[in-house]
């Protein structure tokens, strides 16, 4: 193969790689805070629950506008909302929809007026990790 042919093939291959990289960058959505929590769910291999049961009143901590941590004395749950839930950080919010005051069901019940998409049970150490993750994201 001649030197000119090699240069032409190298330039052509480089052009194809650059085009592929640029189109890949343009096609990927911008990373969001919520991606970190989606990754946490995947890495921890958390399974969605049909129902989250509470024996006591629970507290709600907003992690992002799509995720919240629910905690009672013994139970801890990571909740993903169907859409952004701005009411998590507001003082006035719509009433919750609940079929059972001691249980939450995805797709049916709401927290602060926001419909629950999925609920995951988390251990105490995982709940602490989620809080730290949310704090780090807030400080970025």
Secondary structure, DSSP 8 states (H G I E B T S, - for coil): --HHHHHHHHHHHHHHHHHHHHHHHHHS----HHHHHHHHHHHTT--B-S-EE-SS--EEEESSSSEEEEE-SS-EEEEEESS--GGGG-SS------SSTTEE-TTT-EETTEEEEEEEE--HHHHHHHHHHHHHHHH-
